Amino acid sequence: MALVSKCVTCGDQLYIVDISAEDITEYNQFKQTDLSMRCMPADKDAVPMKRVTAIQSFKNGVMKTYGDGYLINHKVPDIEPYKMLMLENPCIKLDSGRYVWGFECWWGSKDHVDSKYKAITKEIIMVEPENIQPIDYNAG
């Protein structure tokens, strides 16, 4: 099953493929919040290095999160098709030093996530991202 959404910032269509009915329910929960699918930060004053929280999933009060980090715009993940097409994607450098990308998670400003989900979160589980590196334009 495929799901088509629009970026809440720029209106570009974003595609999620091979999504289960359970994941669609979870997606619809997030769609009602400021953590909707986006390709750039929704805050009009957002700048590179903005502090964000990256969430893998939220279900039944359990938040699986990659943790907090800094949003870095204008990066290309070293994975296809992004690499071949030089497609930029929001990059989050986590406090752990690892990377997670906009296409891998739900994300939003740390302050907003903290205030919005604190009361309804029963458990927080830290998960490790795949750690796809950004392409280094200056290498070799």
VMD Tcl script that builds the backbone (N, CA, C; Angstrom):
set m [mol new atoms 420]
animate dup $m
set s [atomselect $m all]
$s set {name element resname resid chain x y z} {
  {N N MET 1 A 0.845 -1.158 0.000}
  {CA C MET 1 A 0.000 0.000 0.000}
  {C C MET 1 A 0.903 1.238 0.000}
  {N N ALA 2 A 0.516 2.253 -0.710}
  {CA C ALA 2 A 1.283 3.501 -0.750}
  {C C ALA 2 A 0.431 4.637 -0.208}
  {N N LEU 3 A 1.084 5.598 0.360}
  {CA C LEU 3 A 0.423 6.752 0.935}
  {C C LEU 3 A 1.078 7.992 0.356}
  {N N VAL 4 A 0.283 8.938 -0.059}
  {CA C VAL 4 A 0.805 10.197 -0.576}
  {C C VAL 4 A 0.410 11.291 0.394}
  {N N SER 5 A 1.369 12.105 0.763}
  {CA C SER 5 A 1.123 13.209 1.664}
  {C C SER 5 A 1.723 14.457 1.048}
  {N N LYS 6 A 1.414 15.577 1.617}
  {CA C LYS 6 A 2.034 16.823 1.181}
  {C C LYS 6 A 2.867 17.376 2.311}
  {N N CYS 7 A 3.993 17.949 1.948}
  {CA C CYS 7 A 4.826 18.609 2.932}
  {C C CYS 7 A 4.027 19.782 3.493}
  {N N VAL 8 A 3.993 19.910 4.825}
  {CA C VAL 8 A 3.209 20.977 5.436}
  {C C VAL 8 A 3.855 22.337 5.242}
  {N N THR 9 A 5.090 22.370 4.786}
  {CA C THR 9 A 5.795 23.626 4.600}
  {C C THR 9 A 5.686 24.133 3.170}
  {N N CYS 10 A 6.094 23.289 2.214}
  {CA C CYS 10 A 6.176 23.773 0.835}
  {C C CYS 10 A 5.090 23.214 -0.075}
  {N N GLY 11 A 4.356 22.192 0.375}
  {CA C GLY 11 A 3.286 21.628 -0.435}
  {C C GLY 11 A 3.730 20.553 -1.408}
  {N N ASP 12 A 5.044 20.256 -1.472}
  {CA C ASP 12 A 5.518 19.196 -2.353}
  {C C ASP 12 A 4.915 17.862 -1.916}
  {N N GLN 13 A 4.669 16.983 -2.877}
  {CA C GLN 13 A 4.143 15.668 -2.535}
  {C C GLN 13 A 5.278 14.796 -2.009}
  {N N LEU 14 A 4.996 14.107 -0.921}
  {CA C LEU 14 A 5.936 13.167 -0.329}
  {C C LEU 14 A 5.285 11.800 -0.389}
  {N N TYR 15 A 6.047 10.775 -0.718}
  {CA C TYR 15 A 5.495 9.444 -0.894}
  {C C TYR 15 A 6.031 8.492 0.164}
  {N N ILE 16 A 5.128 7.717 0.743}
  {CA C ILE 16 A 5.507 6.647 1.651}
  {C C ILE 16 A 4.998 5.380 0.985}
  {N N VAL 17 A 5.884 4.447 0.692}
  {CA C VAL 17 A 5.466 3.218 0.020}
  {C C VAL 17 A 5.573 2.041 0.975}
  {N N ASP 18 A 4.864 0.980 0.654}
  {CA C ASP 18 A 4.861 -0.240 1.461}
  {C C ASP 18 A 4.530 0.057 2.921}
  {N N ILE 19 A 3.425 0.723 3.132}
  {CA C ILE 19 A 3.016 1.077 4.490}
  {C C ILE 19 A 1.838 0.198 4.908}
  {N N SER 20 A 1.879 -0.291 6.120}
  {CA C SER 20 A 0.816 -1.178 6.612}
  {C C SER 20 A -0.360 -0.351 7.134}
  {N N ALA 21 A -1.487 -1.004 7.328}
  {CA C ALA 21 A -2.672 -0.328 7.862}
  {C C ALA 21 A -2.373 0.221 9.257}
  {N N GLU 22 A -1.598 -0.512 10.049}
  {CA C GLU 22 A -1.221 -0.051 11.394}
  {C C GLU 22 A -0.381 1.221 11.303}
  {N N ASP 23 A 0.552 1.254 10.346}
  {CA C ASP 23 A 1.394 2.438 10.179}
  {C C ASP 23 A 0.571 3.632 9.710}
  {N N ILE 24 A -0.450 3.385 8.892}
  {CA C ILE 24 A -1.303 4.487 8.434}
  {C C ILE 24 A -2.044 5.096 9.620}
  {N N THR 25 A -2.511 4.248 10.546}
  {CA C THR 25 A -3.170 4.759 11.747}
  {C C THR 25 A -2.206 5.634 12.535}
  {N N GLU 26 A -0.973 5.164 12.697}
  {CA C GLU 26 A 0.040 5.935 13.411}
  {C C GLU 26 A 0.343 7.239 12.669}
  {N N TYR 27 A 0.464 7.158 11.342}
  {CA C TYR 27 A 0.708 8.354 10.535}
  {C C TYR 27 A -0.408 9.375 10.737}
  {N N ASN 28 A -1.653 8.913 10.744}
  {CA C ASN 28 A -2.781 9.826 10.911}
  {C C ASN 28 A -2.769 10.506 12.274}
  {N N GLN 29 A -2.253 9.817 13.307}
  {CA C GLN 29 A -2.102 10.457 14.615}
  {C C GLN 29 A -1.132 11.631 14.505}
  {N N PHE 30 A -0.005 11.413 13.844}
  {CA C PHE 30 A 0.992 12.464 13.711}
  {C C PHE 30 A 0.519 13.570 12.788}
  {N N LYS 31 A -0.285 13.215 11.795}
  {CA C LYS 31 A -0.769 14.201 10.831}
  {C C LYS 31 A -1.578 15.290 11.523}
  {N N GLN 32 A -2.159 14.970 12.659}
  {CA C GLN 32 A -2.960 15.939 13.392}
  {C C GLN 32 A -2.089 16.891 14.215}
  {N N THR 33 A -0.781 16.689 14.211}
  {CA C THR 33 A 0.130 17.501 15.020}
  {C C THR 33 A 1.078 18.270 14.119}
  {N N ASP 34 A 1.950 19.031 14.734}
  {CA C ASP 34 A 2.975 19.747 13.978}
  {C C ASP 34 A 4.108 18.845 13.551}
  {N N LEU 35 A 4.003 17.549 13.810}
  {CA C LEU 35 A 5.036 16.610 13.368}
  {C C LEU 35 A 4.629 15.952 12.059}
  {N N SER 36 A 3.768 16.592 11.289}
  {CA C SER 36 A 3.343 16.045 10.007}
  {C C SER 36 A 4.540 15.939 9.071}
  {N N MET 37 A 4.335 15.201 7.992}
  {CA C MET 37 A 5.418 15.030 7.024}
  {C C MET 37 A 5.879 16.382 6.506}
  {N N ARG 38 A 7.158 16.550 6.454}
  {CA C ARG 38 A 7.705 17.803 5.960}
  {C C ARG 38 A 9.069 17.553 5.359}
  {N N CYS 39 A 9.424 18.400 4.432}
  {CA C CYS 39 A 10.757 18.290 3.849}
  {C C CYS 39 A 11.653 19.422 4.327}
  {N N MET 40 A 11.086 20.373 5.005}
  {CA C MET 40 A 11.855 21.462 5.618}
  {C C MET 40 A 11.134 21.833 6.907}
  {N N PRO 41 A 11.811 22.503 7.837}
  {CA C PRO 41 A 11.135 22.880 9.078}
  {C C PRO 41 A 9.942 23.789 8.805}
  {N N ALA 42 A 8.894 23.636 9.602}
  {CA C ALA 42 A 7.686 24.441 9.403}
  {C C ALA 42 A 7.834 25.843 9.980}
  {N N ASP 43 A 8.694 26.005 10.968}
  {CA C ASP 43 A 8.835 27.321 11.576}
  {C C ASP 43 A 9.447 28.282 10.572}
  {N N LYS 44 A 8.791 29.430 10.370}
  {CA C LYS 44 A 9.282 30.372 9.354}
  {C C LYS 44 A 10.654 30.912 9.685}
  {N N ASP 45 A 11.032 30.904 10.967}
  {CA C ASP 45 A 12.340 31.413 11.349}
  {C C ASP 45 A 13.367 30.300 11.530}
  {N N ALA 46 A 13.024 29.077 11.098}
  {CA C ALA 46 A 13.940 27.958 11.271}
  {C C ALA 46 A 15.205 28.180 10.459}
  {N N VAL 47 A 16.303 27.846 11.050}
  {CA C VAL 47 A 17.601 27.990 10.394}
  {C C VAL 47 A 18.381 26.708 10.607}
  {N N PRO 48 A 19.415 26.471 9.792}
  {CA C PRO 48 A 20.252 25.299 10.042}
  {C C PRO 48 A 20.752 25.319 11.494}
  {N N MET 49 A 20.931 24.153 12.056}
  {CA C MET 49 A 21.395 23.955 13.424}
  {C C MET 49 A 20.281 24.165 14.445}
  {N N LYS 50 A 19.034 24.072 14.030}
  {CA C LYS 50 A 17.903 24.159 14.950}
  {C C LYS 50 A 17.818 22.872 15.774}
  {N N ARG 51 A 17.537 22.998 17.052}
  {CA C ARG 51 A 17.441 21.869 17.970}
  {C C ARG 51 A 16.118 21.136 17.742}
  {N N VAL 52 A 16.195 19.827 17.457}
  {CA C VAL 52 A 15.005 19.033 17.149}
  {C C VAL 52 A 15.044 17.685 17.874}
  {N N THR 53 A 13.892 17.030 17.902}
  {CA C THR 53 A 13.768 15.659 18.389}
  {C C THR 53 A 13.325 14.800 17.223}
  {N N ALA 54 A 13.973 13.644 17.051}
  {CA C ALA 54 A 13.653 12.713 15.965}
  {C C ALA 54 A 12.944 11.495 16.553}
  {N N ILE 55 A 11.746 11.207 16.038}
  {CA C ILE 55 A 10.916 10.132 16.575}
  {C C ILE 55 A 10.730 9.040 15.529}
  {N N GLN 56 A 10.987 7.803 15.927}
  {CA C GLN 56 A 10.751 6.671 15.031}
  {C C GLN 56 A 9.263 6.341 15.002}
  {N N SER 57 A 8.639 6.281 16.191}
  {CA C SER 57 A 7.211 5.965 16.264}
  {C C SER 57 A 6.656 6.389 17.615}
  {N N PHE 58 A 5.329 6.527 17.647}
  {CA C PHE 58 A 4.614 6.820 18.890}
  {C C PHE 58 A 3.317 6.035 18.840}
  {N N LYS 59 A 3.167 5.109 19.784}
  {CA C LYS 59 A 1.978 4.259 19.771}
  {C C LYS 59 A 1.645 3.857 21.203}
  {N N ASN 60 A 0.382 4.013 21.573}
  {CA C ASN 60 A -0.095 3.618 22.904}
  {C C ASN 60 A 0.755 4.215 24.021}
  {N N GLY 61 A 1.167 5.457 23.841}
  {CA C GLY 61 A 1.934 6.138 24.870}
  {C C GLY 61 A 3.414 5.809 24.891}
  {N N VAL 62 A 3.856 4.968 23.973}
  {CA C VAL 62 A 5.275 4.588 23.909}
  {C C VAL 62 A 5.938 5.325 22.750}
  {N N MET 63 A 6.905 6.164 23.090}
  {CA C MET 63 A 7.644 6.902 22.076}
  {C C MET 63 A 8.990 6.218 21.847}
  {N N LYS 64 A 9.207 5.791 20.603}
  {CA C LYS 64 A 10.519 5.286 20.210}
  {C C LYS 64 A 11.213 6.444 19.517}
  {N N THR 65 A 12.336 6.860 20.076}
  {CA C THR 65 A 12.997 8.046 19.573}
  {C C THR 65 A 14.467 7.790 19.286}
  {N N TYR 66 A 14.970 8.503 18.287}
  {CA C TYR 66 A 16.402 8.480 17.985}
  {C C TYR 66 A 17.129 9.457 18.898}
  {N N GLY 67 A 16.381 10.332 19.554}
  {CA C GLY 67 A 16.963 11.303 20.462}
  {C C GLY 67 A 16.899 12.711 19.910}
  {N N ASP 68 A 17.658 13.583 20.535}
  {CA C ASP 68 A 17.702 14.992 20.148}
  {C C ASP 68 A 18.978 15.280 19.379}
  {N N GLY 69 A 18.912 16.347 18.616}
  {CA C GLY 69 A 20.086 16.757 17.866}
  {C C GLY 69 A 19.838 18.085 17.187}
  {N N TYR 70 A 20.661 18.368 16.196}
  {CA C TYR 70 A 20.566 19.627 15.468}
  {C C TYR 70 A 20.172 19.378 14.022}
  {N N LEU 71 A 19.231 20.174 13.554}
  {CA C LEU 71 A 18.793 20.101 12.166}
  {C C LEU 71 A 19.820 20.792 11.288}
  {N N ILE 72 A 20.250 20.089 10.251}
  {CA C ILE 72 A 21.195 20.654 9.302}
  {C C ILE 72 A 20.553 20.551 7.921}
  {N N ASN 73 A 20.262 21.675 7.309}
  {CA C ASN 73 A 19.636 21.682 5.978}
  {C C ASN 73 A 20.680 21.521 4.877}
  {N N HIS 74 A 20.184 21.273 3.683}
  {CA C HIS 74 A 20.998 21.231 2.469}
  {C C HIS 74 A 22.068 20.147 2.502}
  {N N LYS 75 A 21.682 18.948 2.912}
  {CA C LYS 75 A 22.574 17.794 2.904}
  {C C LYS 75 A 21.952 16.705 2.044}
  {N N VAL 76 A 22.802 15.895 1.441}
  {CA C VAL 76 A 22.363 14.782 0.607}
  {C C VAL 76 A 22.790 13.494 1.304}
  {N N PRO 77 A 21.839 12.586 1.589}
  {CA C PRO 77 A 22.213 11.324 2.222}
  {C C PRO 77 A 22.957 10.415 1.243}
  {N N ASP 78 A 23.918 9.678 1.760}
  {CA C ASP 78 A 24.736 8.786 0.931}
  {C C ASP 78 A 24.006 7.456 0.726}
  {N N ILE 79 A 22.837 7.548 0.068}
  {CA C ILE 79 A 22.000 6.384 -0.226}
  {C C ILE 79 A 21.163 6.723 -1.460}
  {N N GLU 80 A 20.883 5.707 -2.271}
  {CA C GLU 80 A 20.069 5.917 -3.463}
  {C C GLU 80 A 18.598 6.022 -3.081}
  {N N PRO 81 A 17.783 6.764 -3.793}
  {CA C PRO 81 A 18.074 7.539 -5.000}
  {C C PRO 81 A 18.607 8.941 -4.707}
  {N N TYR 82 A 18.685 9.317 -3.420}
  {CA C TYR 82 A 19.118 10.668 -3.069}
  {C C TYR 82 A 20.505 10.971 -3.629}
  {N N LYS 83 A 21.417 10.010 -3.480}
  {CA C LYS 83 A 22.805 10.199 -3.903}
  {C C LYS 83 A 22.898 10.419 -5.416}
  {N N MET 84 A 22.257 9.552 -6.185}
  {CA C MET 84 A 22.322 9.634 -7.639}
  {C C MET 84 A 21.701 10.934 -8.158}
  {N N LEU 85 A 20.598 11.352 -7.547}
  {CA C LEU 85 A 19.887 12.540 -8.011}
  {C C LEU 85 A 20.300 13.812 -7.271}
  {N N MET 86 A 21.214 13.662 -6.297}
  {CA C MET 86 A 21.675 14.782 -5.470}
  {C C MET 86 A 20.484 15.490 -4.816}
  {N N LEU 87 A 19.555 14.690 -4.282}
  {CA C LEU 87 A 18.370 15.219 -3.606}
  {C C LEU 87 A 18.691 15.526 -2.153}
  {N N GLU 88 A 18.457 16.741 -1.755}
  {CA C GLU 88 A 18.672 17.129 -0.371}
  {C C GLU 88 A 17.510 16.645 0.487}
  {N N ASN 89 A 17.817 16.376 1.759}
  {CA C ASN 89 A 16.819 15.936 2.713}
  {C C ASN 89 A 17.225 16.499 4.065}
  {N N PRO 90 A 16.255 16.839 4.922}
  {CA C PRO 90 A 16.649 17.325 6.247}
  {C C PRO 90 A 17.519 16.296 6.960}
  {N N CYS 91 A 18.633 16.750 7.474}
  {CA C CYS 91 A 19.588 15.893 8.172}
  {C C CYS 91 A 19.613 16.306 9.634}
  {N N ILE 92 A 19.546 15.322 10.518}
  {CA C ILE 92 A 19.628 15.607 11.943}
  {C C ILE 92 A 20.872 14.918 12.480}
  {N N LYS 93 A 21.798 15.724 12.992}
  {CA C LYS 93 A 22.973 15.158 13.652}
  {C C LYS 93 A 22.619 15.043 15.126}
  {N N LEU 94 A 22.482 13.803 15.569}
  {CA C LEU 94 A 22.054 13.526 16.929}
  {C C LEU 94 A 23.162 13.812 17.931}
  {N N ASP 95 A 22.768 14.002 19.178}
  {CA C ASP 95 A 23.750 14.225 20.244}
  {C C ASP 95 A 24.728 13.066 20.352}
  {N N SER 96 A 24.307 11.881 19.926}
  {CA C SER 96 A 25.172 10.690 19.959}
  {C C SER 96 A 26.252 10.738 18.885}
  {N N GLY 97 A 26.142 11.717 17.955}
  {CA C GLY 97 A 27.099 11.809 16.855}
  {C C GLY 97 A 26.633 11.093 15.599}
  {N N ARG 98 A 25.539 10.352 15.696}
  {CA C ARG 98 A 24.997 9.627 14.545}
  {C C ARG 98 A 24.045 10.535 13.770}
  {N N TYR 99 A 23.670 10.097 12.563}
  {CA C TYR 99 A 22.779 10.870 11.703}
  {C C TYR 99 A 21.464 10.137 11.506}
  {N N VAL 100 A 20.393 10.916 11.418}
  {CA C VAL 100 A 19.091 10.404 11.013}
  {C C VAL 100 A 18.528 11.435 10.039}
  {N N TRP 101 A 17.735 10.982 9.099}
  {CA C TRP 101 A 17.251 11.830 8.011}
  {C C TRP 101 A 15.749 12.014 8.078}
  {N N GLY 102 A 15.267 13.070 7.460}
  {CA C GLY 102 A 13.845 13.359 7.425}
  {C C GLY 102 A 13.011 12.221 6.880}
  {N N PHE 103 A 13.560 11.461 5.937}
  {CA C PHE 103 A 12.794 10.355 5.360}
  {C C PHE 103 A 12.744 9.147 6.297}
  {N N GLU 104 A 13.506 9.173 7.381}
  {CA C GLU 104 A 13.551 8.047 8.311}
  {C C GLU 104 A 12.714 8.262 9.573}
  {N N CYS 105 A 12.234 9.479 9.804}
  {CA C CYS 105 A 11.611 9.752 11.097}
  {C C CYS 105 A 10.574 10.862 11.006}
  {N N TRP 106 A 9.858 11.022 12.107}
  {CA C TRP 106 A 9.035 12.201 12.351}
  {C C TRP 106 A 9.937 13.113 13.150}
  {N N TRP 107 A 9.898 14.393 12.900}
  {CA C TRP 107 A 10.740 15.281 13.695}
  {C C TRP 107 A 10.068 16.629 13.877}
  {N N GLY 108 A 10.460 17.308 14.928}
  {CA C GLY 108 A 9.927 18.629 15.225}
  {C C GLY 108 A 10.832 19.302 16.230}
  {N N SER 109 A 10.594 20.577 16.477}
  {CA C SER 109 A 11.451 21.297 17.412}
  {C C SER 109 A 11.389 20.611 18.779}
  {N N LYS 110 A 12.517 20.547 19.443}
  {CA C LYS 110 A 12.598 19.867 20.737}
  {C C LYS 110 A 11.591 20.438 21.721}
  {N N ASP 111 A 11.500 21.750 21.797}
  {CA C ASP 111 A 10.569 22.390 22.733}
  {C C ASP 111 A 9.131 21.977 22.456}
  {N N HIS 112 A 8.761 21.948 21.172}
  {CA C HIS 112 A 7.388 21.590 20.818}
  {C C HIS 112 A 7.091 20.127 21.155}
  {N N VAL 113 A 8.002 19.237 20.798}
  {CA C VAL 113 A 7.794 17.808 21.090}
  {C C VAL 113 A 7.685 17.602 22.594}
  {N N ASP 114 A 8.582 18.245 23.350}
  {CA C ASP 114 A 8.545 18.105 24.809}
  {C C ASP 114 A 7.199 18.554 25.383}
  {N N SER 115 A 6.729 19.721 24.943}
  {CA C SER 115 A 5.482 20.242 25.513}
  {C C SER 115 A 4.249 19.470 25.032}
  {N N LYS 116 A 4.251 19.052 23.793}
  {CA C LYS 116 A 3.076 18.399 23.215}
  {C C LYS 116 A 2.901 16.950 23.689}
  {N N TYR 117 A 4.010 16.232 23.865}
  {CA C TYR 117 A 3.918 14.794 24.127}
  {C C TYR 117 A 4.269 14.370 25.546}
  {N N LYS 118 A 4.759 15.282 26.365}
  {CA C LYS 118 A 5.160 14.923 27.726}
  {C C LYS 118 A 4.022 14.272 28.513}
  {N N ALA 119 A 2.850 14.864 28.478}
  {CA C ALA 119 A 1.716 14.379 29.275}
  {C C ALA 119 A 1.162 13.039 28.791}
  {N N ILE 120 A 1.320 12.713 27.520}
  {CA C ILE 120 A 0.729 11.472 26.996}
  {C C ILE 120 A 1.754 10.362 26.778}
  {N N THR 121 A 3.018 10.642 27.081}
  {CA C THR 121 A 4.067 9.632 26.906}
  {C C THR 121 A 4.249 8.853 28.193}
  {N N LYS 122 A 4.038 7.529 28.108}
  {CA C LYS 122 A 4.196 6.652 29.268}
  {C C LYS 122 A 5.613 6.096 29.349}
  {N N GLU 123 A 6.228 5.888 28.169}
  {CA C GLU 123 A 7.553 5.277 28.120}
  {C C GLU 123 A 8.314 5.832 26.920}
  {N N ILE 124 A 9.613 6.040 27.111}
  {CA C ILE 124 A 10.477 6.485 26.018}
  {C C ILE 124 A 11.529 5.410 25.795}
  {N N ILE 125 A 11.623 4.949 24.561}
  {CA C ILE 125 A 12.603 3.934 24.195}
  {C C ILE 125 A 13.563 4.548 23.175}
  {N N MET 126 A 14.850 4.528 23.496}
  {CA C MET 126 A 15.861 5.041 22.569}
  {C C MET 126 A 16.185 3.953 21.545}
  {N N VAL 127 A 16.227 4.335 20.278}
  {CA C VAL 127 A 16.573 3.408 19.203}
  {C C VAL 127 A 17.740 3.996 18.405}
  {N N GLU 128 A 18.524 3.124 17.822}
  {CA C GLU 128 A 19.678 3.549 17.029}
  {C C GLU 128 A 19.274 3.742 15.570}
  {N N PRO 129 A 19.673 4.846 14.963}
  {CA C PRO 129 A 19.391 5.041 13.539}
  {C C PRO 129 A 20.345 4.219 12.685}
  {N N GLU 130 A 20.008 4.104 11.423}
  {CA C GLU 130 A 20.873 3.398 10.485}
  {C C GLU 130 A 22.214 4.119 10.335}
  {N N ASN 131 A 22.233 5.414 10.592}
  {CA C ASN 131 A 23.436 6.248 10.544}
  {C C ASN 131 A 23.982 6.404 9.129}
  {N N ILE 132 A 23.105 6.741 8.198}
  {CA C ILE 132 A 23.531 7.031 6.825}
  {C C ILE 132 A 24.253 8.373 6.853}
  {N N GLN 133 A 25.449 8.395 6.338}
  {CA C GLN 133 A 26.268 9.595 6.371}
  {C C GLN 133 A 25.843 10.593 5.272}
  {N N PRO 134 A 26.047 11.893 5.525}
  {CA C PRO 134 A 25.834 12.861 4.453}
  {C C PRO 134 A 26.990 12.794 3.468}
  {N N ILE 135 A 26.718 13.136 2.218}
  {CA C ILE 135 A 27.775 13.174 1.208}
  {C C ILE 135 A 28.672 14.364 1.512}
  {N N ASP 136 A 29.964 14.112 1.503}
  {CA C ASP 136 A 30.944 15.181 1.712}
  {C C ASP 136 A 31.361 15.706 0.347}
  {N N TYR 137 A 30.858 16.890 0.003}
  {CA C TYR 137 A 31.149 17.480 -1.296}
  {C C TYR 137 A 32.633 17.813 -1.450}
  {N N ASN 138 A 33.317 17.976 -0.331}
  {CA C ASN 138 A 34.724 18.393 -0.364}
  {C C ASN 138 A 35.695 17.223 -0.414}
  {N N ALA 139 A 35.181 15.996 -0.293}
  {CA C ALA 139 A 36.079 14.819 -0.291}
  {C C ALA 139 A 36.619 14.560 -1.677}
  {N N GLY 140 A 37.866 14.187 -1.692}
  {CA C GLY 140 A 38.592 13.726 -2.866}
  {C C GLY 140 A 38.194 14.271 -4.130}
}
mol reanalyze $m
mol bondsrecalc $m
mol representation Tube
mol addrep $m
